[in-house]
Amino acid sequence: MNVSRLVRQAQRGNKEALLQLILAEQDAYYRLACSYMGNEYDAMDAMEDMIVTLYEKLEQLKKGEAFYSWSKTILVNRCKTLLRKKERFLPLGDEQESVLTALIEDNPYRLTESELNMQELLSHLNPRQREAIELRYVHDLPYQAIADITGTPIGTIKSRISQGILKLKAMIGGDRYEDDRGEIRGAQAGHEYNAGTAGT
């Protein structure tokens, strides 16, 4: 599928081209919306609002190849707006298996899946770390797309993910774990690290 060509056609008024673009990623849109909204009904509402916005603002998109990053940014913003209106806290996504595997497959203190509650683990992260990790590992979005979606510099996104994973590894591994450089950090070092990065 040539995304840029379809975007150009849609910008010239071809609604079928826009529909084709949306349908090609409809499952990804749905999973992304569900991870924020927590249920299928609110997720569908957010997707419907996204589609309306795409129809209204597609001519503003300058680079056709950026369509999916741009449209997912619109979807996430709409989800956050709906959540603010409902005064609800951002929920975790239900699809935690891929996150779990990515985080613990090489961990020497690995526990069985039945012994781990991924939702509980992620609840110990600050909301920004949690969001970044979900977008990266649950929704398989590249760093640049996450930066675009959250309006955050890509270096900050990488930092949030790295720090969040280190914190999760510390919880999974107990008092000792390996950091990204292969060094063993003790519980006290981990405590100092977390205290120093709590505001990231």
Beta strands, then each sheet from edge to edge (+ up, - down):
strand 1: 177-178
strand 2: 184-185
sheet 1: 1+ 2-
end
